Each structure stands twice: as structure tokens, then as C-alpha cells.
């Protein structure tokens, strides 16, 4: 398929139907290991699509109870991690990057010949010298990475929509890796699948998270909010002009029809200003993105994550940082604005 003049390998539901996916995986047992960010959405979508799915999770924790609440039955479809891996022919390794490193020695013995090891992030394999996650040579190693959270994947599935995903094959030990990965990608609820590699997936993902998806967008929003407040605008006005109009009015427009369409359907004053200031913002931020990508590519970002997650007080420090973000004036104002939306009254 052609994207902006560039051909890419893309698989749609028309080309690889759900019925075909079921046929490919009819004799497989899929174990979803981890029930945090991606686990719930992917496992429930697979279950609802008619695949044989079990969940592996540490018994007694909050996520175990969440799995039970979502309809997974202890001893039937919900097991301790090792038992789920023993039963599975496909192990979906959906723990956090830090937990993948910690749990790997418990997983590896159950990856016997012919099984498939599935990831939704290329971190563990791309940086395997750092993570120690080195799969046996006789198992398929594949990836389906939904371009969004597990919550979004599940929500869109229930709406009859699909969340686009990338796919990759690190090792085809059985000759079935491509069919397996396509079937799983369709099974978890992908809108369409586009080809990548484990390395490219993790490079783009880490850049995106630190960039326009989270890090850069928070930095830009906060900078504009601060300038408006410093010049006498009220918190409500600053938040509405910075965040609320962006997320509630404009983002849906360019998500639906593109930025060019949104520009064409704004006032001429907005068009002129946006076109004039687009260049300075691009020129100011591109060096930051270039530096960010270099830090990802050389492994520094991965090592920082590994080191930080390995500290015994990491969770406490993280919660302090998140608490400061949550309790900042901008996001306290945001909480009030959200409550005042008509649908919340």
C-alpha cells in the first residue's frame, strides 16, 4: 500500500480475515502473561473473538483480582505464570519492561521447541544484552504492537473499530511465524497491521512516548499555560485555550480528516497565525527530537529505564513525581473543567 508516495507492507482485515485467523490458531493455546497495560485489552479481545486464551498472573495481587472481575476463572482460564506458560503454545509476554527482566528466568524453561514468544514492545529483545531476554533458538519470536493503550484497544473493539498495530518477526523457527503473527494481530483487534522490526518499533515507541505522545506535549502545554497565566489570564481561560479546545474540538477534527483539513476549516486569522508560527516551532523543537532519537538509538534511554526501575525506592519516587504533575495548577484546573463538561453534570 502507498503512503504519501512510499510503498509499505500492510495487512488489512479484508486480506486476513478473522475467520482465517481463527483457522490458523485453532489448535493453539494463547497465554497472556501480565494483566497491566496491554494484558486486559488483548486477552479479552482474543477471548471475545473466539480464540483459546488463558491468563498467567501472580496470585493474590490486585491484577489477579482484576482478571477475576473480568471473567477469567482461577484453575480454568486464570493460572499462576508458570502454569500458564506450561499449557501455552503461544506466550504473550505483556509484563512491563522491568517485570519482563525480573520474570524471564521463570518463563524461559517453558519455551519449548515449536512454541511462539510474543511481545507488544521491542524493548526486551532489542536490548537483550542489557535485559538478558534471549529466547531459545527453536521458538518463534514475534511482535504485535497496538498503537495505543490496552484501554483504547478494548474500547475501540467494543465500538466495532480497530486500533492500528505494527508487526514484526524476530525469528521464524517453525515456518509458521508470519501466519501466527498476522492471526494474533487481527485477533487482538487491530484495524490494520503494518510491518516493522523489533528495533524500529522500540526506537519509534520510545521516541514517541518521550516526544509528541507524552513528554513533548506536556512540555508544550505547560509552557503555553504558564505564559498565559504570567500575563494575567485566569486558570480557566489558560486551560481552555491550551488543553480543552485542543483535545475536545481540534484533535477530533484532524484525527478524522487530517491537519490540512482542520487548517482549511478554521478562521482565516487562525490559518495565518498557524502557518506563520509552524516554522519557528518546528525549528525550535527538531534539534530536541534529533537528540532524543540519538539517545534512544545508542541505548542510553533504555539503560536509564533499566537503572531507574531497578532501584528499590523507584515506585516511591515515581509516585512523588506523578503526584506533583497531578497536583500542578494546570491539571487541578483540568479536573474542574472536566467535571463541568455537560456529559459529567
LINQUI-V271523 format. One record per backbone hydrogen bond with DSSP energy under -0.5 kcal/mol. CO is the residue of the C=O (numbers start at 0). NH is the residue of the N-H. E is the energy in kcal/mol with one decimal. If there is no record, write none. Layout:
BEGIN
CO:NH:E
CO:NH:E
END
This chain:
BEGIN
0:2:-0.5
0:7:-3.0
1:3:-0.6
2:5:-1.6
5:2:-3.7
7:9:-0.8
8:194:-2.1
10:192:-2.9
11:15:-2.2
16:20:-2.2
17:21:-2.4
18:22:-1.9
19:23:-2.5
20:24:-1.9
22:25:-1.0
24:27:-1.7
27:29:-0.5
28:30:-0.6
28:88:-2.6
28:89:-2.2
29:31:-0.6
29:53:-2.7
30:32:-0.8
30:91:-3.2
31:33:-0.7
31:55:-2.7
32:93:-1.9
37:41:-2.4
38:42:-2.6
39:43:-2.4
40:44:-2.1
41:45:-2.3
42:46:-2.5
43:47:-2.8
44:48:-1.6
45:50:-2.2
46:49:-1.6
50:52:-0.9
51:29:-2.6
53:31:-2.8
54:56:-0.5
54:78:-2.8
55:33:-2.2
57:60:-1.1
60:64:-1.8
61:65:-2.1
62:66:-2.4
63:67:-2.1
64:68:-2.3
65:69:-1.6
66:71:-2.3
67:70:-1.7
71:73:-0.6
72:75:-2.4
72:76:-2.8
72:77:-1.9
76:54:-2.8
77:74:-2.5
78:56:-2.5
79:83:-2.2
80:84:-2.3
81:85:-2.1
82:86:-2.0
83:87:-1.5
88:115:-2.1
89:30:-3.0
89:91:-0.7
90:92:-0.9
90:117:-3.3
91:32:-3.1
91:93:-1.3
95:99:-2.7
96:100:-1.5
97:101:-1.8
98:102:-2.9
99:103:-1.6
102:105:-2.0
102:106:-1.1
103:106:-0.8
103:107:-2.6
104:108:-0.5
106:109:-1.9
107:110:-1.9
109:111:-1.7
111:114:-2.0
114:139:-2.1
115:90:-3.1
115:117:-0.5
116:141:-2.5
117:92:-3.3
118:143:-2.2
121:125:-2.8
122:126:-2.3
124:127:-1.5
126:129:-1.7
126:130:-2.4
127:131:-2.6
131:133:-1.3
132:134:-0.5
135:138:-1.1
137:113:-2.6
139:116:-3.3
140:169:-2.6
140:170:-1.7
141:118:-2.0
142:167:-2.0
143:145:-0.6
144:165:-1.9
145:147:-1.9
148:152:-2.3
149:153:-2.4
150:154:-2.6
151:155:-2.8
152:156:-1.8
153:157:-2.3
154:158:-1.1
155:160:-3.3
156:159:-1.6
161:163:-0.5
163:146:-3.0
164:193:-2.1
165:144:-2.6
166:195:-2.3
167:142:-2.2
170:140:-2.3
170:172:-0.7
175:179:-2.6
176:180:-2.8
177:181:-2.3
178:182:-2.5
179:183:-2.5
180:184:-2.4
181:185:-2.5
182:186:-2.6
183:187:-2.3
184:189:-1.8
185:188:-1.1
188:162:-1.5
190:12:-0.6
191:164:-2.4
192:10:-2.8
193:166:-2.1
196:200:-2.6
197:201:-2.1
198:202:-2.4
199:203:-2.6
200:204:-2.5
201:205:-2.6
202:206:-1.9
203:207:-2.7
204:208:-2.8
205:209:-1.9
206:210:-1.4
207:212:-2.2
207:213:-0.7
208:214:-2.1
210:213:-0.8
210:215:-2.1
210:216:-1.1
213:217:-2.3
214:218:-2.1
215:219:-2.9
216:220:-2.7
217:221:-2.6
218:222:-2.1
219:223:-2.3
220:224:-2.7
221:225:-2.8
222:226:-2.0
223:227:-2.3
224:228:-2.5
225:229:-2.8
226:230:-0.9
227:230:-0.5
227:232:-2.3
228:231:-1.8
233:237:-2.9
234:238:-2.7
235:239:-2.5
236:240:-2.3
237:241:-1.3
238:242:-3.4
238:243:-1.6
239:244:-2.4
242:246:-2.9
243:247:-2.7
244:248:-1.4
244:249:-2.3
245:250:-3.2
248:252:-0.7
249:253:-2.3
250:254:-2.3
251:255:-1.5
252:256:-2.4
253:257:-1.1
257:261:-1.9
258:262:-2.8
259:263:-2.2
260:264:-1.1
261:264:-0.6
262:265:-1.5
266:270:-2.6
267:271:-2.5
268:272:-2.2
269:273:-2.6
270:274:-2.6
271:275:-2.2
272:276:-2.4
273:277:-1.5
274:278:-0.6
275:279:-0.5
276:280:-1.9
277:281:-2.3
278:282:-2.9
279:283:-2.0
280:284:-2.0
281:285:-2.5
282:286:-0.6
284:287:-0.6
284:288:-2.1
285:289:-2.6
286:290:-2.2
287:291:-2.6
288:292:-2.7
289:293:-2.0
290:294:-2.1
291:295:-2.0
292:296:-3.0
293:297:-2.1
294:299:-1.0
294:300:-1.7
295:298:-1.2
298:302:-2.4
299:303:-2.4
300:304:-2.1
301:305:-2.6
302:306:-2.9
303:307:-2.7
304:308:-2.7
305:309:-1.2
307:310:-1.3
310:313:-1.8
312:316:-2.2
313:317:-2.9
314:318:-2.4
315:319:-1.7
316:320:-1.9
317:321:-2.7
318:322:-2.5
319:323:-2.1
320:324:-1.9
321:325:-2.8
322:326:-2.4
324:327:-1.1
327:331:-2.3
328:332:-2.6
329:333:-1.8
330:334:-1.6
331:335:-1.4
332:336:-2.6
333:337:-2.6
334:338:-1.7
335:339:-1.4
336:340:-0.5
337:340:-1.1
340:343:-2.1
341:344:-1.4
END
